Structure formats: structure tokens, C-alpha cells
Amino acid sequence: MTEVKLDRIGKSYGSVEAVQQFDLTIREGEFLVLLGPSGCGKSTTLRMIAGLESITKGDLMIGGTRMNDVDPKDRGVAMVFQNYALYPHKTVFDNMAMALKLQKVPAAEIQDRVGRTAELLGLTDYLHRKPAALSGGQRQRVAIGRAIVRTPDVFLFDEPLSNLDAKLRVKMRMELQELHDRLGATSVYVTHDQVEAMTLADRIVIMNGGVVAQVGTPREVYDRPADEFVAGFIGSPAMNFLDLMRDDTGRWITECGSLVLPSLPVDAGARRQVRLGVRPEHIAVTAGGQPQGDLDYQAEVLLDELLGADALLSLGVGKARLLARVGGTDHPVQGDRVAIALTAAQLHVFDADTGVALRD
Amino acid sequence: MTKRPRFGLYALVILSVVISFLPIIWLVLTSLKTTEGIYAWPPQYLPDPFTLKNYINIFTNSPELLLYVLNSFIVALGCTVVALSFGGMAGYALSRLGMRRAGVLMVFILAVSMFPPVSLLPSLFQTFLNLGLLNTYTGLIIAHTGLFLPFTVWMLASYFATLPPEIEEAARMDGMGFFRIFWSIVIPLSWPGFVATGLIVFIFSWNEFPLALVLMTQNAMRTAPVGISLYPGEYAFPWETISTATVIAIVPILIITAIFQKQIVGGLTAGAGK
């Protein structure tokens, strides 16, 4: 169990800065998820911790030792790759045993450790197969086993579930969770899938354009997004955004005038313009009747999409468009007139220029 | 894709196969004719009478042919082994170890191989003479390796580029050094590339003429193409002997190609598509 400290770490390729000033301490036993769109620098950050990518600026400390120039194998880290990266010409056993063999661990101990890991992952029957004879899920389990067998201080995962089909991904996600509970090792996990991030993480680091946009628990990044980017990235379907202007009477109105808010839930200071964020699941929709909310509007259902348990409604409030998530049974359908209600506490307000969330 | 058989395409393929094989077929037919049959007018298409006399004659009258074939084999094999060893290491370093200016170096290697071998002959001959490398297998192996190494580097470098880099990264995390990664991961994964490249180099070396002619001056050290070309006597052109010897010299290549043809196709088209 080891603490990993990234002290203002940066990576540049020539004049391009892939990661800027990454400053974070990963606690002992923490499961940290790096989340962001492709090209945001999350994989580069992980590869810098692994030692596969050199560090341009800053210090990487693992367990109190500076690791910038230490060989990957001596950092006490193990990595699970997206495409498994197994040795195709070696058996499952040899794949898992490789690191131990290179460390000159006695053969009997290798047998024992690989055997126990295989049992943990349900791979005992496959030890003598080559990777090509395994399913995708089994291959990823071997890749995880190869990491576990080394008993590393830190686990690194680079989108380990992206190559699996949806059903298997959910299953492996749960297995990873159980595994982490059991091993309790510090883990850094890179993904672009917010469901993986929300379910697995103790803390999520959301990155955008090489910069950390927010660090927080899944609850925090969902409830209190630091800026417009995080707000739009976390949550599915994505948050609705509306431009609001303040009129002379102090009310806030959408450009087309169809939505009017008597006041904002936060202090907007001297701003005359803000961006309002509303999550689709926070719009209460009632067919016909009058909903009980702070802010009530009349809307028309422009489109309804049934997802199964839920349905998505595209709502037209005057000229403004809002997406709402409602229960999948007896929901309003295309063409219905409905009443919608927003709750002030569930609204997010962002600076119109910087995108930073406004809070009291 | 249409399901309709594409007759035009097939006709084109058959035509090109016939055109490229015609000289070889003609060669084989010639080797099975009598001297009268070869010079007959109008030309004989099929040997009449059919005879194996030429094959018997060549083994009884010119046993040195087997020596030529053996020489060719030793040189070609030696050249292939050396070219693959150095080409493999160079290609790996150039394509995978993140060398600065690797692209420039690759182009430079290619540029070197653009010199016509004939232009190198005088200086090469003098150097080999001084070093005592004339009429030695080592000498011709070195010369051929020099000639075909650029090709080997390019072929293998582009093959290595098709391997997923994560496997090598995983090996680094496991604690392997660069040489060990090359030896126990990259080579086993690239053997179709090695087989295809090696075979092409083998054939190049087997067929190479100018260097083999100049650097091997003793009859006993001649390679097959050179030895066969020197058959023409003072008074006559012994077509039956030349064609028979050529067929014999082609056979080893045909056998090797037949054995490895799957790997050749796999190696040559690697990376061409998913």
C-alpha cells in the first residue's frame, strides 16, 4: 500500500503540452479514476506514472521515492492494457509468470503465486492455453492476473474494459470492484466511460485538454461540477445548458424570452449574462396537471424516446429546447402539452465566459 | 462485392501467369529435348523424342554443376542469416526504439542501396584482394549482405511497425531489457516477416551475378548462375546443357518457396489491412 504523489507533473511534445501542472496526491489504497474525452492527457498521465513516457516537468513520488528516472520494472507498478497486450506465443501460465521469472523468483514460489492468482480469477483450467484460445473476458482476466501476481504497490489500468462487449464490461467492472476491495492496493484507472468512473472510483479526476478540470468523489463531481465542461461530461444524457440574460427588473430570461427565472439560486454578482445547467433527470414532467416546483413552465413534447426503464423527452419551452428523463411507463408522448418544474437547488449556474460554476 | 464470377479478371490473371511462366516452361521443355530437337525448324513445342539424356550427361560430364549449386546455397544461406541478424536489429532500433532522426537514417540506408553494384566492383575487388577475401565464401557473403541489407532493414522495420506496441510495453513493465524484448517477444511474433524477408534475400543472393562473377575467380568457387553462364564452349552454344543446368539451379528455390509460400504471402501483405 503506497501513496503516489504527482507534484506539478507536465508532459510536452515539442511545443505541444499534453499534460499541464498535474498536481495530486493519490492516497494509500485509493481507487482513482482519470476520466476525460480522448486526447485529454489521461493516458499520458498514466503512462508517466508507469514509466512508459518520460516526465517533462515536475516530480513523481511513489511511496516517498522520486521515480522520474526509475525503470518501469523498479517502480513497483503493474499495468493492465486496453488491448490486453498478452504475449501471444506464450501460455497463460507463462504470461502471468513472466515478471516473476525475470525477478528470479524460485520456480516453486512462481508455481504457487501464479496458481493462487489463477484461482482468484477463475483461470485455473486455462493455464496451459495460449491467449488466442481464450475469450475476450478471459484474456483481460489474464492481463489482470499478470498484474496481480507481481503484488505491485500500485495498479495502473489503461481503459481495461473498452475492448469488451457491453454485457461483459458490466460483469468485469463488478469483478474489478470486488478485486479492489480484496487487495486494497492503490489503483489508477483511465477511462472515457463515465459509468465506469462513477461506479469504481473513490475519487474521479476529470481532465480536459491536458488540464485537470476537477478532482472529487463521484457524488461531488455529479452534484457540484466545478465548471461547464465537467457538468456536461458527467451525467447521461448530458446536462441542458441555457443562456440567461438579466433584464432591468433583475429577472433572468432566456434569449428568446420563453423561460423566465425571477432569481438565480446563487449570487451572480454584477454579471448580466450566465449559463444555466439543468440535468435531464431533474426536470419534473407532469402531463396536464400542475407540478409542485419552484419554477413551473408549460412545454410541448417534440420527441419521445423509450429506453426501457426510462424515456427521454425533447421538450420545447417556447423556442428553448430541454431534454428530460422520465419514467418509462405512461410517459407523455410526442405532441403532448405538459407542465415542467425545476427545483432551484438542482440548478447549476456557470459564468458565461469562463464556464466556472458560481457558488455561494 | 459482386457474387458474379469476374471472367475478365480471371483471364487477366491467367494471361499474366502464362506470360511470366513461359520462359521457365520453355526452359524445362528445352532441357527435355535432343540437340536436333532444339535446333529443329519449325520449332518443336513439345519434346519429340522426349529424353532425359541431358540430365544424365550433365551429372556425368560436368559434375562441377553440383559444386556450383552447393556454393550458391552456402553463400545464399550465409547472406540470409547475416542480413536477417543485422537487418532485424537495425530495423527494430529504427522502427521502435524512438531514435531521433530514424526516418532520415532509413532514407539514407535506402539511398546507399541505389548505387548500381557494378559501380562498386573495381574498388570492391581491390579491397577484397587486399583482405584475401577473393574466392572465399566469407567474402561473397559479406558482399551480398552489403547489397541486400538495406532491403532487409526496410522490410523488417515495416513489419515491426505492425506489431502492437503495448506487448513490448508490457514486457518492459515485466522487467525485460530491450535486447530481451527483441529476442523473446519481437522475433517470435515477427517470424512471418523474417521468413518472407529471408526468402527474398536468399533468392536475390542465389541469382546475383556481377559480384559473384568478379569475386569468385576460381572455377571451384563459382556460384550456379556464374558457372552456368560460362558453359558456352568455344565453337557451339550448348543450349541443352545450359537449360538443364538452369532447371537444376531453379529447383532448390522452387522447393523452398513451396514450403514457405504461406509465410511469404502473410509477410509481404502484413499491415496492408486489418
Contacts between the chains, C-beta under 8 A, distances in Angstrom:
chain1	res1	chain2	res2	distance
A	50	B	173	6.6
A	51	B	172	7.8
A	51	B	173	7.9
A	52	B	169	5.3
A	52	B	172	6.9
A	52	B	173	7.6
A	72	B	172	5.2
A	72	B	173	5.1
A	73	B	172	7.1
A	73	B	173	6.5
A	73	B	174	6.8
A	73	B	175	3.5
A	77	B	173	7.4
A	78	B	173	6.5
A	79	B	169	7.7
A	79	B	170	7.2
A	79	B	173	5.2
A	81	B	166	4.5
A	81	B	169	7.2
A	81	B	170	6.2
A	82	B	166	7.5
A	83	B	164	6.1
A	83	B	166	5.7
A	85	B	164	6.9
A	85	B	166	3.7
A	85	B	167	5.0
A	85	B	169	6.7
A	85	B	170	4.1
A	86	B	167	7.6
A	86	B	170	7.6
A	87	B	167	6.6
A	87	B	170	7.7
A	87	B	171	7.5
A	87	B	185	6.3
A	88	B	167	7.7
A	88	B	189	6.6
A	89	B	188	4.6
A	89	B	189	6.6
A	98	B	171	7.6
A	98	B	174	4.7
A	98	B	176	8.0
A	99	B	173	7.6
A	99	B	174	4.1
A	99	B	175	5.8
A	102	B	174	6.0
A	102	B	175	4.1
A	102	B	176	6.3
A	103	B	175	6.5
A	146	B	170	7.6
A	146	B	174	7.7
